[in-house]
Amino acid sequence: MKTVKITDISQIPPEYMNTPIAELIGYQNLGKELHACHSARLLVGMCMDNRKQLRIPENFAYILRTGGANLRNSEFKVSYAIAIGEIKHIALIAHNNCGMVNLASKKSQFIEGLCKNAGWNRDRAEEHFMNYAPMFEIDNEAEFVVAEAKRLADKYPGIMVVPLYYSLEDNLLSLISD
């Protein structure tokens, strides 16, 4: 996987110019002035991680936040944005240091946290982890979001689906190519 951080409009590939993907990059990376939007222009699928914040205008995007930007269990919501919201573009945004990478190493902390914070007993917390962790664990953020973008593009062939990578250090988006 190769990531290209966009720091100038000339780095945006021609196929993305004049699309909401270029607008998103312009807002986030290039300081594009925020303009009022009357309806959503794209769907953004991104991680639920609280360290990420997009700089976009109000009403610019439908935003689905899930662990690792994994939209497998959110397909009805994706379909809604396409069918009802008339969305033609999806930006899937992965980020570095994602908590969904190597979930197995967090098993103990996860179980203890549910027991302490949610009042669960250990058996219930462990069963919960064992049932759901395999569905949400990812090996590599960039590789996962590229595969997820391909999966969604196959499912919705009329929609442009673009994998992006968010750097926590500078809050900038990069394009991902494989």
Order of alpha helices (4+ residues) and beta strands (2+ residues): beta-alpha-beta-beta-alpha-beta-alpha-alpha-alpha-beta-beta
